[in-house]
Amino acid sequence: MPETMSLDEKLSISNRAFALINAGDEEGGRRLLRTAPMPSYLAKVAKKTMGADFLIKGGYNLSEAEAEFGSNWLST
């Protein structure tokens, strides 16, 4: 099971990402934001509304959803 990320670590990623975005590197900031785990409830909604392919192709960190729903939750 993947190690969970602390709130402080998530906030640090968010702060660095928004600093990149504010400095004009929008793609870099968005890429960095995707490294923080997406909350499982948001991943579930995104799967339902946009589909599993959106999450897979988007490169989102889905470790929290996998921990809560199981490793094959995207295919079920």
SERO-4910 file (N, C-alpha, C, O; in steps of 0.05 Angstrom, whole numbers):
BEGIN
 pado doro    nc1    nc2    nc3   cac1   cac2   cac3    cc1    cc2    cc3    oc1    oc2    oc3
  Met    A     17    -24      0      0      0      0     18     25      0     37     26     15
  Pro    A     11     45    -17     28     69    -18     27     84      8      7     84     23
  Glu    A     49     97     14     50    114     38     32    139     34     32    151     12
  Thr    A     17    146     55     -1    169     53     15    194     55     36    195     68
  Met    A      5    215     42     18    241     43      5    258     64    -20    259     66
  Ser    A     21    271     80     10    288    101     -3    313     89      2    321     66
  Leu    A    -20    326    105    -33    350     96    -12    372     91    -14    387     71
  Asp    A      9    373    107     30    393    103     44    388     76     51    407     62
  Glu    A     49    363     69     61    356     43     43    365     20     52    375      0
  Lys    A     17    359     23     -2    367      2     -3    397     -1     -4    407    -23
  Leu    A     -3    412     21     -4    441     20     22    452      8     21    472     -7
  Ser    A     44    439     13     70    448      2     69    445    -29     78    463    -43
  Ile    A     59    423    -38     57    419    -67     38    440    -79     45    452    -99
  Ser    A     16    444    -66     -3    464    -76      9    492    -77      6    506    -97
  Asn    A     23    500    -56     36    526    -56     57    529    -78     58    550    -91
  Arg    A     73    508    -82     93    509   -103     80    510   -130     90    524   -148
  Ala    A     59    495   -134     45    494   -159     33    521   -166     36    531   -188
  Phe    A     20    534   -147      8    560   -152     29    582   -156     24    601   -170
  Ala    A     52    578   -144     74    597   -149     83    595   -178     88    615   -191
  Leu    A     84    570   -188     92    566   -216     70    579   -235     77    592   -254
  Ile    A     45    573   -228     24    584   -245     24    615   -245     22    627   -266
  Asn    A     28    627   -221     29    656   -219     54    667   -233     54    691   -242
  Ala    A     75    651   -236     99    660   -250     97    656   -280    115    662   -295
  Gly    A     74    645   -289     70    642   -318     74    613   -328     70    608   -352
  Asp    A     81    595   -311     85    567   -319     60    551   -311     61    535   -293
  Glu    A     39    555   -326     13    542   -320     15    512   -323      6    497   -305
  Glu    A     28    502   -344     30    474   -348     47    461   -326     40    439   -316
  Gly    A     69    473   -319     85    463   -297     70    461   -271     73    442   -256
  Gly    A     55    482   -265     39    482   -241     18    461   -241     14    447   -220
  Arg    A      4    457   -263    -16    436   -265     -4    408   -263    -15    391   -250
  Arg    A     19    405   -275     33    379   -273     41    373   -244     38    350   -235
  Leu    A     50    393   -230     58    390   -202     33    384   -185     34    367   -167
  Leu    A     11    397   -190    -14    392   -175    -23    363   -178    -34    351   -159
  Arg    A    -19    351   -201    -27    323   -205    -10    303   -189    -18    280   -188
  Thr    A     12    312   -178     28    293   -162     16    289   -134     22    269   -121
  Ala    A      0    308   -124    -13    305    -98    -37    286   -102    -51    288   -122
  Pro    A    -42    269    -82    -64    250    -85    -91    265    -87    -97    283    -72
  Met    A   -106    256   -107   -134    266   -110   -150    254    -88   -149    229    -84
  Pro    A   -165    269    -72   -183    257    -52   -201    236    -65   -211    240    -87
  Ser    A   -206    215    -50   -221    192    -62   -249    200    -70   -259    191    -90
  Tyr    A   -262    218    -55   -289    226    -63   -289    242    -89   -308    239   -105
  Leu    A   -268    258    -94   -266    272   -120   -260    253   -143   -271    256   -165
  Ala    A   -243    233   -137   -236    214   -158   -261    198   -166   -266    192   -189
  Lys    A   -278    191   -146   -303    176   -152   -321    193   -169   -333    183   -188
  Val    A   -324    218   -163   -341    236   -178   -330    240   -206   -345    239   -226
  Ala    A   -304    244   -208   -291    247   -235   -295    222   -252   -300    225   -276
  Lys    A   -292    199   -240   -296    174   -255   -325    173   -266   -330    166   -289
  Lys    A   -344    180   -249   -372    179   -256   -379    199   -278   -394    193   -297
  Thr    A   -368    223   -275   -376    245   -294   -359    246   -319   -369    254   -340
  Met    A   -333    240   -316   -315    243   -339   -303    217   -349   -292    216   -371
  Gly    A   -306    196   -334   -296    170   -342   -269    163   -332   -252    180   -325
  Ala    A   -264    137   -331   -238    127   -321   -215    136   -339   -193    142   -329
  Asp    A   -220    137   -365   -198    145   -383   -188    173   -378   -164    178   -380
  Phe    A   -206    191   -370   -198    218   -363   -178    217   -340   -157    231   -341
  Leu    A   -183    201   -320   -165    199   -297   -139    186   -304   -117    195   -296
  Ile    A   -140    165   -320   -116    150   -327    -99    167   -345    -75    170   -340
  Lys    A   -110    179   -366    -94    195   -385    -85    221   -373    -64    232   -381
  Gly    A    -99    231   -352    -91    256   -339    -67    254   -321    -56    274   -313
  Gly    A    -60    229   -314    -36    225   -297    -40    233   -268    -21    240   -255
  Tyr    A    -65    232   -259    -71    240   -232    -61    219   -212    -60    195   -218
  Asn    A    -53    228   -188    -45    210   -167    -71    200   -154    -85    215   -140
  Leu    A    -77    175   -158   -102    163   -148    -97    144   -124   -113    126   -119
  Ser    A    -75    148   -110    -68    130    -89    -89    129    -66    -93    108    -55
  Glu    A   -101    152    -60   -121    152    -38   -146    137    -47   -158    122    -31
  Ala    A   -154    140    -72   -178    125    -82   -172     95    -83   -189     79    -76
  Glu    A   -147     88    -92   -140     59    -92   -139     47    -65   -148     24    -61
  Ala    A   -130     63    -45   -130     53    -17   -158     49     -7   -163     30      8
  Glu    A   -176     66    -14   -204     64     -4   -221     45    -20   -236     30     -8
  Phe    A   -218     45    -47   -237     29    -64   -224      4    -75   -238    -13    -86
  Gly    A   -198      0    -72   -184    -23    -83   -169    -16   -108   -175      4   -122
  Ser    A   -150    -33   -115   -132    -27   -137   -146    -28   -165   -136    -17   -184
  Asn    A   -169    -42   -166   -182    -44   -193   -207    -27   -194   -224    -32   -211
  Trp    A   -210     -6   -178   -234      9   -177   -240     24   -203   -264     29   -209
  Leu    A   -220     31   -218   -225     45   -243   -238     27   -265   -252     36   -282
  Ser    A   -233      1   -263   -243    -18   -283   -270    -30   -275   -281    -46   -291
  Thr    A   -280    -24   -252   -305    -36   -243   -328    -16   -245   -351    -22   -238
***
